[in-house]
Amino acid sequence: MSTSIVFLLASVALVCVVLAWAMLARIFAPTGNTSATRFDAIIVLGAGVDREGNPTPALLARVTEGVREYERGVAPRLILTGGPSHGFVQADVMARIAQAQGVPASAILTEPQAGNTIQNACFSTRILKAHGGQSAEFVTSAVHLPRAGLIFSRMPIAWRAHPAPALDQSSAGFSAASEVLHTAYYLIYSQWAGRCSP
């Protein structure tokens, strides 16, 4: 067997191992570290806006579910986290949506710099702690929740995850495959290179 074939087979095997690791990590990802049902804040993770500044279906679903949790009394404030996207700041778009759905501006904190999930978790935890908070429920899409759970498990707060029901199922298969790849990248690289101190 030639060296190139051996190398190819070894590469394929390595990719399969990494993807299996990512899928297992997602299956066993934590969904919280507390049994509490009330928190200091609800952290809603960004999900992009389009070129006109309109929320993606995933972003709208996350904010809407965050508002529902706020109305249920889960926490007295929202932390909306998401940085620039197509020239718009996700957190600002999210704040407008939340206010349009009845949340007072006084109950909203925005985090406008995060460019990925690690930064969402880290920067929003900084804001939470700066306002005297020690616990949070984070809201994100169900397909994104396992990777976000792995990341939040490194934050020095009490937390639990809450999935936002999807408004658009048309790209669910693509999103799931994409999340497996993102989880693999996180496990191999980002959890070390992307670390920050909340």
C-alpha positions in Angstrom: 0.0 0.0 0.0 1.4 3.3 -1.0 2.3 6.1 1.4 -0.3 8.4 0.0 -3.1 5.9 0.5 -2.0 5.2 4.1 -1.9 9.0 4.7 -5.4 9.4 3.2 -6.9 6.5 5.2 -5.2 7.9 8.4 -6.7 11.4 7.7 -10.1 10.0 7.1 -9.9 8.0 10.3 -8.8 11.1 12.2 -11.6 13.1 10.9 -14.1 10.4 11.9 -12.7 10.3 15.4 -12.9 14.0 15.8 -16.5 14.1 14.5 -17.5 11.3 16.8 -15.9 13.1 19.7 -17.8 16.2 18.8 -21.1 14.3 18.6 -20.5 12.6 21.9 -19.6 16.0 23.5 -22.9 17.4 22.3 -24.9 14.5 23.6 -23.4 14.8 27.0 -23.0 18.6 27.1 -24.2 20.1 30.4 -27.4 22.1 30.5 -26.8 23.8 33.8 -25.0 23.6 37.1 -27.9 24.5 39.4 -31.4 23.5 40.2 -32.5 27.1 40.8 -35.5 28.4 38.9 -34.9 32.1 39.4 -31.8 33.9 38.3 -30.3 37.4 38.4 -30.5 37.7 34.6 -31.5 36.1 31.4 -28.7 36.1 28.8 -29.9 36.0 25.2 -27.3 35.0 22.7 -27.1 36.7 19.3 -27.6 35.0 16.0 -27.0 37.6 13.3 -29.0 40.2 11.3 -29.4 40.6 7.6 -28.0 43.3 5.4 -31.0 45.6 6.1 -30.5 45.1 9.9 -33.5 42.8 10.3 -33.1 39.9 12.8 -32.6 36.4 11.4 -35.4 33.9 12.3 -33.0 32.4 14.9 -32.3 35.8 16.5 -36.0 36.7 16.6 -36.8 33.3 18.2 -34.1 33.7 20.8 -35.2 37.2 21.8 -38.9 36.3 21.8 -38.2 33.3 24.1 -36.0 35.5 26.4 -38.9 38.0 26.7 -41.2 35.1 27.6 -38.9 33.9 30.3 -38.7 37.5 31.6 -42.5 37.7 31.7 -42.6 34.4 33.5 -40.5 36.0 36.3 -37.3 33.8 35.7 -35.1 37.0 36.1 -35.6 40.7 36.5 -33.4 41.7 33.6 -32.2 40.7 30.1 -28.6 40.7 29.0 -28.6 40.8 25.2 -25.3 39.8 23.7 -24.2 40.1 20.1 -21.6 42.2 18.2 -21.5 43.8 14.7 -23.2 42.0 11.8 -23.5 43.5 8.3 -22.9 46.9 9.8 -25.5 46.6 12.6 -25.0 45.7 16.2 -26.9 42.6 17.1 -27.4 43.6 20.7 -29.0 46.9 19.7 -31.4 45.1 17.3 -32.2 42.6 20.0 -33.0 45.5 22.5 -35.4 47.1 20.0 -37.2 43.8 19.6 -37.4 43.2 23.4 -38.7 46.7 24.0 -41.3 46.3 21.2 -42.5 43.1 23.0 -43.0 45.0 26.2 -39.7 44.8 28.2 -38.8 48.2 29.7 -35.4 49.7 28.7 -34.5 49.8 32.4 -34.6 45.9 32.5 -32.3 45.5 29.5 -28.5 45.5 29.4 -26.7 45.1 26.1 -23.3 43.6 25.2 -22.4 44.9 21.8 -18.9 43.4 21.1 -19.1 39.6 21.1 -18.2 38.0 17.8 -18.7 34.4 18.8 -20.2 32.2 21.5 -17.2 32.2 23.7 -17.3 36.0 23.7 -21.1 36.0 24.2 -20.6 33.9 27.4 -17.5 35.7 28.7 -18.6 39.3 28.0 -22.1 38.9 29.3 -20.8 37.2 32.4 -18.6 40.3 33.0 -21.7 42.5 32.7 -23.7 40.2 35.0 -21.0 40.3 37.7 -20.5 44.1 37.3 -24.1 44.5 38.2 -23.8 42.3 41.2 -25.3 39.2 39.6 -24.1 35.6 40.2 -26.6 33.5 38.2 -28.2 33.5 34.8 -30.3 31.5 32.5 -29.1 31.7 28.9 -31.4 31.4 25.9 -30.3 30.1 22.5 -31.5 27.9 19.7 -31.9 24.2 20.6 -29.3 23.2 18.0 -26.8 25.7 19.4 -27.4 24.8 23.1 -25.0 21.9 23.5 -22.0 23.9 22.3 -23.1 26.9 24.3 -23.5 24.6 27.4 -19.9 23.5 27.0 -18.8 27.1 27.0 -21.0 28.3 29.8 -19.7 25.4 32.0 -16.4 27.3 32.2 -18.1 30.5 33.4 -17.9 31.3 37.2 -21.6 31.6 37.7 -24.6 29.5 38.5 -26.5 28.9 35.2 -28.9 26.8 33.2 -29.7 26.7 29.5 -33.1 27.3 27.9 -33.8 26.5 24.3 -35.7 28.8 22.0 -38.3 27.1 19.8 -37.3 27.5 16.1 -39.3 29.8 13.9 -37.8 28.3 10.7 -37.2 24.6 10.3 -36.1 24.8 6.6 -32.4 24.8 7.5 -32.4 22.6 10.5 -30.4 19.8 8.9 -27.7 22.2 7.8 -27.6 23.9 11.2 -27.2 20.6 13.0 -24.3 19.6 10.7 -22.7 23.0 11.1 -23.0 22.8 14.9 -21.2 19.5 14.9 -18.3 21.0 12.9 -18.3 24.1 15.2 -18.2 21.8 18.3 -15.3 19.9 16.8 -13.4 23.2 16.2 -14.2 24.3 19.7 -12.9 21.1 21.3 -9.7 21.0 19.2 -8.8 24.7 19.2 -11.2 27.4 20.4 -11.6 26.3 24.0 -7.9 27.0 24.4 -7.2 29.8 22.0 -10.4 31.7 22.6 -10.3 31.6 26.4 -11.1 34.9 28.2 -11.4 35.9 31.8 -15.0 36.9 32.7 
